[in-house]
Amino acid sequence: MKIYIENLNFNCIIGILDFERKKKQKVIIDISFKYTYKNRKTFIDYSEISKNIEKIMKKRKFKLLEEAIIFIENFLYKNYNIKKLNIKISKPDILTNCIVSVKNN
């Protein structure tokens, strides 16, 4: 099976610029991963993962998108039986003429 969590968005402190450390900004997170589903005991609760990611991002206040991705990767691999994890974090409002994103892999 493959789970997609797309357009998970919320406001948090992220970035290295002075104003980014003071004011929350919108982030958009897209995640996908594969896992083996055999029965209800092996299913992965995507709502739990979504809540955990938002909680991590708000609590940790990462300076770099890369640091956030690595932390989330480690958390998900440690706590869930998943493989082929893809994470993309976007900051849609940081620049006026584009959306900036970082993706693993």
N, CA, C and O of each residue as an XYZ file, in Angstrom:
420
protein
N       0.844     -1.178      0.000
C       0.000      0.000      0.000
C       0.888      1.239      0.000
O       2.050      1.200      0.406
N       0.309      2.331     -0.465
C       1.007      3.610     -0.430
C       0.053      4.662      0.127
O      -1.075      4.811     -0.343
N       0.520      5.375      1.120
C      -0.270      6.455      1.723
C       0.281      7.789      1.251
O       1.493      7.993      1.187
N      -0.627      8.687      0.925
C      -0.291     10.069      0.561
C      -0.960     10.996      1.569
O      -2.161     10.894      1.820
N      -0.185     11.883      2.133
C      -0.710     12.982      2.944
C      -0.285     14.236      2.201
O       0.892     14.596      2.181
N      -1.255     14.890      1.595
C      -0.942     16.026      0.726
C      -1.554     17.312      1.262
O      -2.657     17.326      1.808
N      -0.808     18.378      1.088
C      -1.289     19.714      1.433
C      -1.624     19.864      2.927
O      -2.558     20.574      3.299
N      -0.848     19.185      3.762
C      -0.967     19.391      5.200
C      -0.400     20.778      5.475
O       0.795     21.006      5.286
N      -1.240     21.702      5.916
C      -0.748     23.067      6.087
C      -1.149     23.646      7.429
O      -2.226     23.379      7.963
N      -0.242     24.445      7.945
C      -0.411     25.102      9.233
C       0.662     26.179      9.337
O       1.540     26.269      8.478
N       0.595     26.979     10.366
C       1.579     28.035     10.597
C       2.525     27.620     11.717
O       2.113     27.040     12.722
N       3.810     27.934     11.518
C       4.812     27.630     12.538
C       6.020     28.542     12.342
O       6.137     29.239     11.334
N       6.907     28.521     13.322
C       8.176     29.242     13.210
C       9.147     28.340     12.457
O       9.427     27.225     12.898
N       9.664     28.813     11.325
C      10.667     28.072     10.570
C      11.446     29.056      9.705
O      10.862     29.919      9.050
N      12.750     28.919      9.710
C      13.577     29.798      8.892
C      14.733     30.378      9.674
O      14.790     30.290     10.901
N      15.658     30.976      8.932
C      16.855     31.539      9.559
C      16.851     33.068      9.597
O      17.654     33.676     10.306
N      15.965     33.674      8.849
C      15.909     35.140      8.846
C      15.279     35.654     10.133
O      14.448     34.973     10.734
N      15.670     36.849     10.557
C      15.181     37.405     11.825
C      13.659     37.407     11.911
O      13.100     36.983     12.922
N      12.989     37.871     10.876
C      11.531     37.965     10.933
C      10.873     36.583     10.955
O       9.757     36.435     11.453
N      11.562     35.573     10.414
C      11.016     34.212     10.433
C      11.078     33.594     11.827
O      10.305     32.690     12.145
N      11.980     34.074     12.640
C      12.112     33.555     14.007
C      11.096     34.185     14.946
O      10.903     33.710     16.066
N      10.439     35.264     14.491
C       9.490     35.982     15.338
C       8.036     35.726     14.954
O       7.162     35.654     15.818
N       7.785     35.590     13.664
C       6.404     35.477     13.184
C       6.186     34.130     12.499
O       6.979     33.707     11.658
N       5.097     33.470     12.879
C       4.772     32.191     12.249
C       4.456     32.403     10.777
O       3.917     33.438     10.387
N       4.798     31.410      9.968
C       4.465     31.461      8.553
C       3.855     30.131      8.127
O       4.017     29.113      8.800
N       3.177     30.159      7.038
C       2.510     28.971      6.527
C       3.529     28.007      5.926
O       4.433     28.412      5.196
N       3.366     26.722      6.249
C       4.115     25.662      5.592
C       3.113     24.657      5.030
O       2.016     24.479      5.559
N       3.519     24.017      3.955
C       2.717     22.965      3.338
C       3.594     21.725      3.268
O       4.716     21.774      2.765
N       3.079     20.623      3.773
C       3.856     19.387      3.799
C       3.127     18.310      3.004
O       1.931     18.079      3.180
N       3.885     17.658      2.124
C       3.397     16.520      1.358
C       4.270     15.325      1.710
O       5.498     15.403      1.676
N       3.620     14.225      2.046
C       4.333     13.011      2.433
C       3.709     11.821      1.726
O       2.492     11.749      1.558
N       4.556     10.892      1.316
C       4.062      9.604      0.837
C       5.019      8.522      1.322
O       6.215      8.758      1.491
N       4.475      7.347      1.539
C       5.301      6.209      1.938
C       4.556      4.915      1.639
O       3.334      4.884      1.499
N       5.331      3.870      1.549
C       4.773      2.539      1.331
C       4.815      1.764      2.642
O       5.672      1.990      3.496
N       3.859      0.841      2.773
C       3.869     -0.070      3.914
C       3.107     -1.330      3.536
O       2.339     -1.352      2.574
N       3.336     -2.371      4.314
C       2.665     -3.643      4.053
C       1.412     -3.737      4.907
O       1.473     -3.735      6.136
N       0.286     -3.818      4.234
C      -0.993     -3.981      4.929
C      -1.405     -5.445      4.849
O      -1.529     -6.014      3.764
N      -1.614     -6.039      6.015
C      -2.077     -7.431      6.065
C      -3.482     -7.518      6.645
O      -4.317     -8.295      6.181
N      -3.722     -6.712      7.661
C      -5.029     -6.686      8.321
C      -5.109     -5.414      9.164
O      -4.215     -4.569      9.111
N      -6.166     -5.285      9.928
C      -6.349     -4.065     10.728
C      -5.237     -3.821     11.732
O      -4.997     -2.681     12.131
N      -4.565     -4.874     12.141
C      -3.478     -4.725     13.110
C      -2.245     -4.077     12.485
O      -1.414     -3.521     13.204
N      -2.113     -4.139     11.177
C      -0.926     -3.580     10.517
C      -1.194     -2.245      9.828
O      -0.292     -1.665      9.223
N      -2.428     -1.759      9.918
C      -2.733     -0.506      9.233
C      -2.037      0.661      9.916
O      -1.763      0.613     11.115
N      -1.751      1.713      9.145
C      -1.101      2.914      9.669
C      -2.118      4.047      9.654
O      -2.743      4.331      8.633
N      -2.265      4.681     10.796
C      -3.231      5.761     10.970
C      -2.645      7.080     10.449
O      -1.828      7.710     11.119
N      -3.064      7.484      9.268
C      -2.519      8.700      8.654
C      -2.900      9.954      9.421
O      -2.172     10.946      9.373
N      -4.026      9.935     10.128
C      -4.390     11.121     10.915
C      -3.430     11.298     12.090
O      -3.107     12.426     12.461
N      -2.975     10.194     12.674
C      -1.992     10.255     13.748
C      -0.662     10.810     13.237
O      -0.030     11.633     13.900
N      -0.250     10.360     12.070
C       0.992     10.857     11.479
C       0.884     12.356     11.194
O       1.813     13.111     11.482
N      -0.224     12.779     10.638
C      -0.439     14.207     10.347
C      -0.343     15.053     11.615
O       0.314     16.093     11.626
N      -0.998     14.604     12.674
C      -0.962     15.338     13.945
C       0.448     15.381     14.513
O       0.887     16.414     15.019
N       1.161     14.258     14.430
C       2.528     14.214     14.956
C       3.458     15.160     14.197
O       4.290     15.836     14.802
N       3.318     15.205     12.895
C       4.169     16.087     12.093
C       3.907     17.549     12.439
O       4.845     18.325     12.617
N       2.645     17.920     12.533
C       2.322     19.300     12.894
C       2.862     19.633     14.284
O       3.414     20.713     14.493
N       2.710     18.733     15.210
C       3.199     18.939     16.575
C       4.723     19.109     16.591
O       5.244     19.996     17.267
N       5.425     18.265     15.852
C       6.891     18.354     15.762
C       7.312     19.700     15.191
O       8.182     20.369     15.750
N       6.706     20.095     14.094
C       7.084     21.351     13.430
C       6.847     22.555     14.332
O       7.671     23.469     14.376
N       5.737     22.564     15.046
C       5.424     23.703     15.915
C       6.331     23.744     17.139
O       6.726     24.818     17.591
N       6.657     22.573     17.670
C       7.487     22.517     18.880
C       8.960     22.794     18.588
O       9.603     23.527     19.340
N       9.503     22.230     17.524
C      10.947     22.282     17.256
C      11.426     23.612     16.672
O      12.582     23.988     16.868
N      10.556     24.325     15.959
C      10.913     25.629     15.378
C      12.224     25.539     14.587
O      13.191     26.239     14.887
N      12.238     24.684     13.593
C      13.440     24.436     12.808
C      13.928     25.702     12.113
O      13.136     26.577     11.765
N      15.227     25.788     11.918
C      15.805     26.901     11.169
C      15.830     26.595      9.677
O      15.604     27.484      8.856
N      16.104     25.341      9.322
C      16.181     24.965      7.911
C      15.138     23.904      7.568
O      14.828     23.035      8.382
N      14.607     23.988      6.363
C      13.679     22.965      5.886
C      14.365     21.597      5.868
O      13.742     20.578      6.166
N      15.642     21.586      5.520
C      16.404     20.339      5.477
C      16.452     19.665      6.852
O      16.311     18.447      6.963
N      16.651     20.468      7.888
C      16.682     19.919      9.251
C      15.331     19.329      9.636
O      15.262     18.283     10.283
N      14.268     20.000      9.238
C      12.920     19.504      9.526
C      12.665     18.172      8.824
O      12.124     17.242      9.422
N      13.055     18.086      7.561
C      12.856     16.845      6.807
C      13.625     15.690      7.448
O      13.074     14.603      7.617
N      14.867     15.909      7.800
C      15.676     14.843      8.404
C      15.074     14.398      9.741
O      15.019     13.202     10.028
N      14.630     15.343     10.545
C      14.032     15.005     11.832
C      12.752     14.191     11.635
O      12.557     13.169     12.294
N      11.886     14.641     10.732
C      10.625     13.934     10.472
C      10.893     12.547      9.897
O      10.242     11.575     10.281
N      11.853     12.456      8.975
C      12.242     11.148      8.414
C      12.624     10.180      9.525
O      12.106      9.065      9.590
N      13.523     10.604     10.393
C      13.976      9.750     11.487
C      12.826      9.349     12.402
O      12.731      8.195     12.819
N      11.964     10.295     12.709
C      10.800     10.016     13.563
C       9.889      8.967     12.933
O       9.495      8.007     13.596
N       9.556      9.145     11.662
C       8.627      8.222     11.007
C       9.220      6.829     10.836
O       8.533      5.835     11.071
N      10.473      6.744     10.435
C      11.111      5.431     10.289
C      11.230      4.713     11.641
O      11.112      3.490     11.711
N      11.460      5.472     12.695
C      11.604      4.875     14.024
C      10.267      4.381     14.576
O      10.223      3.361     15.264
N       9.174      5.098     14.281
C       7.892      4.816     14.921
C       6.882      4.052     14.072
O       5.864      3.589     14.588
N       7.150      3.916     12.793
C       6.203      3.233     11.909
C       6.958      2.291     10.976
O       8.097      2.558     10.591
N       6.324      1.213     10.628
C       6.927      0.234      9.726
C       6.658      0.664      8.280
O       5.761      0.141      7.619
N       7.446      1.618      7.809
C       7.241      2.194      6.480
C       8.512      2.063      5.648
O       9.593      1.794      6.173
N       8.360      2.257      4.359
C       9.507      2.282      3.448
C       9.224      3.275      2.328
O       8.081      3.674      2.102
N      10.277      3.660      1.643
C      10.195      4.591      0.510
C       9.446      5.876      0.883
O       8.453      6.247      0.257
N       9.944      6.519      1.895
C       9.345      7.750      2.412
C       9.768      8.948      1.572
O      10.952      9.129      1.288
N       8.811      9.749      1.182
C       9.065     11.006      0.480
C       8.428     12.139      1.274
O       7.260     12.068      1.657
N       9.213     13.183      1.512
C       8.727     14.352      2.248
C       9.082     15.601      1.459
O      10.206     15.757      0.982
N       8.107     16.483      1.332
C       8.332     17.780      0.705
C       7.727     18.841      1.618
O       6.559     18.755      1.998
N       8.529     19.836      1.962
C       8.042     20.952      2.773
C       8.174     22.222      1.955
O       9.234     22.517      1.403
N       7.078     22.972      1.887
C       7.032     24.214      1.112
C       6.713     25.396      2.017
O       5.966     25.286      2.989
N       7.309     26.528      1.660
C       6.995     27.804      2.306
C       6.394     28.700      1.216
O       7.131     29.356      0.480
N       5.070     28.731      1.111
C       4.434     29.417     -0.011
C       4.490     30.940      0.038
O       4.281     31.598     -0.981
N       4.765     31.498      1.193
C       4.685     32.958      1.324
C       6.023     33.649      1.546
O       6.058     34.869      1.708
N       7.128     32.903      1.559
C       8.421     33.510      1.890
C       8.916     34.444      0.784
O       9.535     35.468      1.077
N       8.655     34.110     -0.471
C       8.985     34.973     -1.605
C       7.695     35.355     -2.318
O       6.734     34.586     -2.327
N       7.675     36.515     -2.902
C       6.436     37.007     -3.500
C       6.133     36.399     -4.867
O       4.980     36.392     -5.298
N       7.145     35.896     -5.546
C       6.918     35.450     -6.927
C       7.037     33.937     -7.124
O       7.035     33.462     -8.260
N       7.143     33.159     -6.003
C       7.238     31.707     -6.149
C       6.991     31.016     -4.822
O       6.897     31.662     -3.778
N       6.888     29.712     -4.874
C       6.795     28.867     -3.680
C       8.130     28.127     -3.557
O       8.588     27.501     -4.513
N       8.742     28.202     -2.391
C      10.017     27.547     -2.156
C       9.748     26.216     -1.439
O       8.965     26.155     -0.492
N      10.415     25.152     -1.911
C      10.222     23.825     -1.321
C      11.559     23.092     -1.227
O      12.500     23.372     -1.969
N      11.607     22.153     -0.297
C      12.718     21.223     -0.200
C      12.115     19.835     -0.086
O      11.137     19.622      0.630
N      12.723     18.884     -0.814
C      12.229     17.506     -0.829
C      13.390     16.560     -0.617
O      14.485     16.778     -1.135
N      13.144     15.502      0.152
C      14.189     14.474      0.292
C      14.200     13.619     -0.968
O      13.264     13.654     -1.767
N      15.264     12.858     -1.132
C      15.439     11.957     -2.301
C      15.483     12.754     -3.566
O      15.623     12.186     -4.649
